[in-house]
Amino acid sequence: MRVSFLILLGGLLLLASPGCHNHCGGGCFNEPYVASSEFDFFFEGDFFNYTSSENHFWSTSLFDTFVSFEGIDFDGVVRIRVYDMLNFKIFDETYIGNGGFLRAKSISDFGIPGLWEVQIDSVQVDGFVSVILD
């Protein structure tokens, strides 16, 4: 009787527990993390068949930026475009994954500091993707 009660209690505790995905608000895939400071812009996440076109604004005092791209188990297409404060395109690059590891680092053209726009277009992206502008 006592063993049955402990098994029942353990089962109820497992059902009531939040599970391993609680830190992501119920699902870790296709929810990119985006953050920025005056000198850095971050975009990263785990993706599964992710297709999206996103515009993010970044207030920076930089005249140009390094663009670092990293994909782990990366499949799909990601295009990154950066426009400076006067809406001049200072960076445009496309990254194509085939299910493996991809790392690239480029530098943008010169731009006018201020409010920059970062456009990230993703087509059927799988895997972990990280984009850092600094």
Contacts in CASP RR format, 6 or more apart in sequence:
PFRMAT RR
TARGET T0000
AUTHOR 0000-0000-0000
METHOD contacts of the structure
MODEL  1
MRVSFLILLGGLLLLASPGCHNHCGGGCFNEPYVASSEFDFFFEGDFFNY
TSSENHFWSTSLFDTFVSFEGIDFDGVVRIRVYDMLNFKIFDETYIGNGG
FLRAKSISDFGIPGLWEVQIDSVQVDGFVSVILD
21 27 0 8 1.000
21 28 0 8 1.000
24 31 0 8 1.000
28 46 0 8 1.000
29 46 0 8 1.000
29 47 0 8 1.000
29 48 0 8 1.000
29 50 0 8 1.000
30 47 0 8 1.000
30 48 0 8 1.000
30 50 0 8 1.000
31 45 0 8 1.000
32 43 0 8 1.000
32 44 0 8 1.000
32 45 0 8 1.000
32 47 0 8 1.000
32 54 0 8 1.000
33 42 0 8 1.000
33 43 0 8 1.000
33 44 0 8 1.000
33 45 0 8 1.000
34 42 0 8 1.000
34 43 0 8 1.000
34 56 0 8 1.000
35 41 0 8 1.000
35 42 0 8 1.000
36 42 0 8 1.000
36 56 0 8 1.000
36 58 0 8 1.000
36 59 0 8 1.000
36 60 0 8 1.000
38 59 0 8 1.000
38 60 0 8 1.000
38 61 0 8 1.000
39 60 0 8 1.000
39 61 0 8 1.000
39 62 0 8 1.000
39 134 0 8 1.000
40 132 0 8 1.000
40 133 0 8 1.000
40 134 0 8 1.000
41 56 0 8 1.000
41 58 0 8 1.000
41 60 0 8 1.000
41 65 0 8 1.000
41 118 0 8 1.000
41 131 0 8 1.000
41 132 0 8 1.000
41 133 0 8 1.000
41 134 0 8 1.000
42 130 0 8 1.000
42 131 0 8 1.000
42 132 0 8 1.000
43 56 0 8 1.000
43 118 0 8 1.000
43 120 0 8 1.000
43 129 0 8 1.000
43 130 0 8 1.000
43 131 0 8 1.000
43 132 0 8 1.000
44 128 0 8 1.000
44 129 0 8 1.000
44 130 0 8 1.000
44 131 0 8 1.000
45 128 0 8 1.000
45 129 0 8 1.000
45 130 0 8 1.000
46 127 0 8 1.000
46 128 0 8 1.000
47 122 0 8 1.000
47 125 0 8 1.000
47 126 0 8 1.000
47 127 0 8 1.000
47 128 0 8 1.000
47 129 0 8 1.000
48 126 0 8 1.000
48 127 0 8 1.000
49 124 0 8 1.000
49 125 0 8 1.000
49 126 0 8 1.000
50 122 0 8 1.000
50 124 0 8 1.000
50 125 0 8 1.000
50 126 0 8 1.000
51 122 0 8 1.000
51 123 0 8 1.000
51 124 0 8 1.000
51 125 0 8 1.000
52 120 0 8 1.000
52 121 0 8 1.000
52 122 0 8 1.000
53 119 0 8 1.000
53 120 0 8 1.000
53 121 0 8 1.000
53 122 0 8 1.000
54 119 0 8 1.000
54 120 0 8 1.000
54 121 0 8 1.000
54 122 0 8 1.000
55 117 0 8 1.000
55 118 0 8 1.000
55 119 0 8 1.000
56 117 0 8 1.000
56 118 0 8 1.000
56 119 0 8 1.000
56 120 0 8 1.000
57 115 0 8 1.000
57 116 0 8 1.000
57 117 0 8 1.000
57 118 0 8 1.000
58 115 0 8 1.000
58 116 0 8 1.000
58 117 0 8 1.000
58 118 0 8 1.000
58 133 0 8 1.000
59 114 0 8 1.000
59 115 0 8 1.000
59 116 0 8 1.000
60 113 0 8 1.000
60 114 0 8 1.000
60 116 0 8 1.000
61 113 0 8 1.000
61 114 0 8 1.000
62 113 0 8 1.000
63 110 0 8 1.000
63 111 0 8 1.000
63 112 0 8 1.000
63 113 0 8 1.000
64 90 0 8 1.000
64 107 0 8 1.000
64 108 0 8 1.000
64 109 0 8 1.000
64 110 0 8 1.000
64 111 0 8 1.000
65 82 0 8 1.000
65 91 0 8 1.000
65 107 0 8 1.000
65 108 0 8 1.000
65 133 0 8 1.000
65 134 0 8 1.000
66 105 0 8 1.000
66 106 0 8 1.000
66 107 0 8 1.000
66 108 0 8 1.000
66 132 0 8 1.000
66 133 0 8 1.000
66 134 0 8 1.000
67 80 0 8 1.000
67 82 0 8 1.000
67 91 0 8 1.000
67 93 0 8 1.000
67 105 0 8 1.000
67 106 0 8 1.000
67 107 0 8 1.000
67 108 0 8 1.000
67 131 0 8 1.000
67 132 0 8 1.000
67 133 0 8 1.000
68 103 0 8 1.000
68 104 0 8 1.000
68 105 0 8 1.000
68 130 0 8 1.000
68 131 0 8 1.000
68 132 0 8 1.000
68 133 0 8 1.000
68 134 0 8 1.000
69 78 0 8 1.000
69 80 0 8 1.000
69 93 0 8 1.000
69 95 0 8 1.000
69 102 0 8 1.000
69 103 0 8 1.000
69 104 0 8 1.000
69 105 0 8 1.000
69 129 0 8 1.000
69 130 0 8 1.000
69 131 0 8 1.000
70 102 0 8 1.000
70 103 0 8 1.000
70 104 0 8 1.000
70 128 0 8 1.000
70 129 0 8 1.000
70 130 0 8 1.000
71 95 0 8 1.000
71 97 0 8 1.000
71 100 0 8 1.000
71 101 0 8 1.000
71 102 0 8 1.000
71 103 0 8 1.000
71 127 0 8 1.000
71 128 0 8 1.000
71 129 0 8 1.000
71 130 0 8 1.000
72 100 0 8 1.000
72 101 0 8 1.000
72 127 0 8 1.000
72 128 0 8 1.000
73 99 0 8 1.000
73 100 0 8 1.000
73 101 0 8 1.000
73 126 0 8 1.000
73 127 0 8 1.000
73 128 0 8 1.000
74 95 0 8 1.000
74 97 0 8 1.000
74 99 0 8 1.000
74 100 0 8 1.000
74 101 0 8 1.000
74 102 0 8 1.000
74 125 0 8 1.000
74 126 0 8 1.000
74 127 0 8 1.000
74 128 0 8 1.000
74 129 0 8 1.000
75 97 0 8 1.000
75 98 0 8 1.000
75 99 0 8 1.000
75 100 0 8 1.000
75 124 0 8 1.000
75 125 0 8 1.000
75 126 0 8 1.000
75 127 0 8 1.000
76 96 0 8 1.000
76 97 0 8 1.000
76 122 0 8 1.000
76 123 0 8 1.000
76 124 0 8 1.000
76 125 0 8 1.000
76 126 0 8 1.000
77 94 0 8 1.000
77 95 0 8 1.000
77 96 0 8 1.000
77 97 0 8 1.000
77 121 0 8 1.000
77 122 0 8 1.000
77 123 0 8 1.000
77 124 0 8 1.000
77 125 0 8 1.000
78 94 0 8 1.000
78 95 0 8 1.000
78 120 0 8 1.000
78 121 0 8 1.000
78 122 0 8 1.000
78 123 0 8 1.000
78 125 0 8 1.000
78 129 0 8 1.000
78 131 0 8 1.000
79 92 0 8 1.000
79 93 0 8 1.000
79 94 0 8 1.000
79 95 0 8 1.000
79 119 0 8 1.000
79 120 0 8 1.000
79 121 0 8 1.000
80 91 0 8 1.000
80 92 0 8 1.000
80 93 0 8 1.000
80 94 0 8 1.000
80 95 0 8 1.000
80 118 0 8 1.000
80 119 0 8 1.000
80 120 0 8 1.000
80 131 0 8 1.000
81 89 0 8 1.000
81 91 0 8 1.000
81 92 0 8 1.000
81 118 0 8 1.000
81 119 0 8 1.000
81 121 0 8 1.000
82 89 0 8 1.000
82 90 0 8 1.000
82 91 0 8 1.000
82 92 0 8 1.000
82 108 0 8 1.000
82 116 0 8 1.000
82 117 0 8 1.000
82 118 0 8 1.000
82 119 0 8 1.000
82 133 0 8 1.000
83 89 0 8 1.000
83 90 0 8 1.000
83 116 0 8 1.000
83 117 0 8 1.000
83 119 0 8 1.000
84 90 0 8 1.000
84 111 0 8 1.000
84 112 0 8 1.000
84 113 0 8 1.000
84 114 0 8 1.000
84 116 0 8 1.000
85 111 0 8 1.000
85 112 0 8 1.000
85 113 0 8 1.000
85 114 0 8 1.000
85 115 0 8 1.000
85 116 0 8 1.000
86 111 0 8 1.000
86 112 0 8 1.000
87 117 0 8 1.000
88 111 0 8 1.000
88 112 0 8 1.000
90 108 0 8 1.000
90 109 0 8 1.000
90 110 0 8 1.000
90 111 0 8 1.000
91 106 0 8 1.000
91 108 0 8 1.000
91 109 0 8 1.000
93 104 0 8 1.000
93 106 0 8 1.000
95 102 0 8 1.000
95 104 0 8 1.000
99 126 0 8 1.000
99 127 0 8 1.000
118 133 0 8 1.000
120 131 0 8 1.000
122 129 0 8 1.000
END
